Amino acid sequence: MKLSAKGRYGLASMICLAQEYGKDDYITIASISEKLGVSKIYLEQVFALLKRANLVESTKGSSGGYQLATSPKNITVYDILSAIEQSLFEKSKKSLSDSASNIENAIGELVLDRIDEAILKVINSVTLYDLCEKANSADDNLMYYI
């Protein structure tokens, strides 16, 4: 499975928000852009999709920005990706002629449908909280030498 840059940035941005969850602070796109090394304009597109899916809330003004709309434990990877990558979950179109429909059906049922099910099982079981914990534990394992 290959995610687009927009999907990866969406996941990474949501992890940034999850790391600040519960602090009642709104996080600016500029600060996320700086942390991730991603264009601010590009992130604005990502956040528009996340907001439309009710995954984030925003406020305007000098202390404006974004925060999660709900707990990271209640947001799955599926929720995030389906907000950003709508085409990722579309069924693939048949590619063989009608005379080979039995072959097409075999490929679909025994391979493609199973792959789709496995992917959905994983992305529905991994929460934003899980991603945040993993990202934080990776930071904790860094060794600094002088």
N, C-alpha and C positions, 0 to 999 in steps of 0.2 A: 504494500500500500504506500502510495506516495502522496504526502500532504503538500499543498501549495505553501508558498512563503506566508500567505495571508493566514492560513490555518495554524502554522507554527507560531507566528507572531501573536495570533489570538490566544493560543494556549499560554505563551510566555507572558503576555500582558495580564492575563487573568491570574497567573501565579503571582505576579507583582502585586496585584490588588489583594490577593488572598493573604500575602505576607503582612499586609497592613490591616487586615480585617479585625474589627472590634475596637479600633482606635478612634472611630468617628471622624477620621480625617478623610478628606477627598484628595485623591492623588491626581496630579496633573499629567496630561499626555506628554508634556515636555520632559518631566522627570522619568517617565517610563521610557520615552524615546532615548534619553541619555543613557539610562541603565542598560537597555537592550541594544543600543547602537543601530536603531531603526529610524527611518524618516518619520518625523512628526505628522506630516501630511498623510502618509500611508497609514499610520496608526489611527488617525481620525476616521478613516474609512472603516477600519476594523471595529472601532468602538461604536460607530453608527449601527453596525450590524448587531453587535452585542447588546446595545441599548434597545434596538427594535425587538430583540428576543427576550427582553426583560431580565437579562442577566446582570446588568449594571445599572446604576442610577447616576445621574449627573446633576451638578449645580453650577451655575455661572457666577462670575464675580471674582474678586481678588483671592478668595480662598476656595475657589471652585475647582472642579475636577470630577473624578469618577470614583465610585466605590462599588463593591459587590451589592447586589440587590437582596441576596440571601446568604446564608452560611456556606462556606466552601464545602462543607460536608454534604450539602444538598445540590451541588452542581457537579454533573458528570462531564467527562470528556466528550461524550455524545452530545450533551447540551451545547457545549461550546462549538464543536465542529459542525453540528447541524445548523447553527446560527450563521456560521461563516462560509462553510463549504457545502451549500445545498446540493450541488451536483455530485458530491462524493457518495451520496446514498441512493442515487438513481440506479435502477436496474439496467444492466448492459443490454444493448439491442442485439437481436439475433443477427448473426453474420453469415450463416449458411443458407443455401437456397431451400425452398419449401420441400424439394425432393429429398433433402437430408435432414428433415425435422427430427427423426429419431436420434440421429447423432447429436444434433443441437440440444435436444432434451436431455440426453445422457450427460453431456458436458455441463449443462445448467444444473441438473439435479445432483450429480455426484461430485462436482468440483465447485462451480461458481456459487451455488446456493450455500454450500458448506463454508466456503471462505467468508461470504457475507455474514453468516450466522456467527462464526468465530470472532470476526472483527467486532460485530455489534455486542457480543457477550463481553469482550474485553473493555471496549470504550464505555459501555453502560455500567461496568463494575468499578472503574477507576474514577475517583472523585477529584475535584480540585484540591481538596484537603490532602489527599494522597500525594498528588504532584508537589504540593507545597512542602509537605514533610520530607519528601525525597530530595527536593532542591535544597532545603535547609540542612539536611543531614550531610549532603555533599559539601556544603560550605563549612560545616563543623569539622570535616575530616581533612581540611587543608593544613599542611604543615608549613610553618614559616621558619626559615633559617636565616641566621645573621652571620 
